[in-house]
């Protein structure tokens, strides 16, 4: 496995990375790897699958289960006559 060193990182950028890492429960190093993976996961000009992109970001959080209401008979459409 290779290693890289990034010099002259703007202090504000480092602060943002530190906060983002803390919010996701990662080290700064792991968060930087995650950002690089996401940025390099698609080739330029390649179509992006929005569903898969959203799922890749949400799935590590555990997802969301929403209750589905019971289906009933269709309602009558509204009338707009005076």
C-alpha positions in Angstrom: 0.0 0.0 0.0 1.4 3.4 -0.9 1.4 6.6 1.1 1.2 10.2 0.0 2.0 13.5 1.8 0.1 16.6 1.1 1.9 19.8 2.0 0.8 23.4 2.4 -2.8 22.5 3.2 -4.8 25.6 4.0 -5.7 25.8 7.7 -9.4 26.3 6.9 -9.4 23.3 4.6 -7.8 21.2 7.4 -10.4 22.5 9.9 -13.2 21.5 7.5 -11.7 18.0 7.0 -11.3 17.6 10.8 -15.0 18.5 11.4 -16.2 16.3 8.5 -14.2 13.4 9.8 -15.5 13.8 13.4 -19.1 14.0 12.1 -18.7 10.7 10.2 -16.7 9.0 13.0 -13.6 8.7 10.9 -10.0 9.8 11.4 -8.9 12.6 9.1 -6.8 10.1 7.1 -9.8 7.8 6.5 -12.0 10.8 5.6 -9.5 12.0 3.1 -9.4 8.5 1.6 -13.2 8.4 1.4 -13.3 11.8 -0.3 -10.6 10.6 -2.8 -12.6 7.4 -3.5 -15.8 9.3 -4.1 -14.1 11.9 -6.3 -12.4 9.2 -8.4 -15.2 6.6 -8.5 -16.5 7.8 -11.9 -14.7 8.7 -15.1 -15.2 12.2 -16.5 -18.2 12.2 -18.8 -19.5 8.9 -17.4 -23.2 8.9 -16.6 -23.9 9.0 -12.9 -26.5 6.8 -11.4 -28.2 9.0 -8.9 -29.8 6.1 -7.0 -26.5 4.3 -6.5 -24.8 7.5 -5.5 -27.4 8.3 -2.9 -27.4 4.7 -1.7 -23.6 4.7 -1.3 -23.8 7.7 0.9 -26.8 6.6 3.0 -26.2 2.9 3.4 -23.3 3.3 5.9 -25.7 5.2 8.1 -28.1 2.3 8.4 -30.8 3.4 5.9 -34.3 4.5 6.7 -37.4 2.4 7.0 -40.6 4.4 6.3 -44.0 3.0 7.2 -46.2 2.5 4.2 -49.8 3.5 4.7 -52.6 1.0 4.0 -54.1 1.4 0.6 -57.7 2.4 0.5 -60.2 3.1 -2.2 -59.4 5.9 -4.6 -60.8 9.3 -3.5 -63.2 11.3 -5.7 -61.5 14.0 -7.6 -62.2 17.6 -6.4 -64.8 19.7 -8.3 -64.0 23.3 -9.0 -67.4 24.3 -10.1 -69.0 27.2 -8.2 
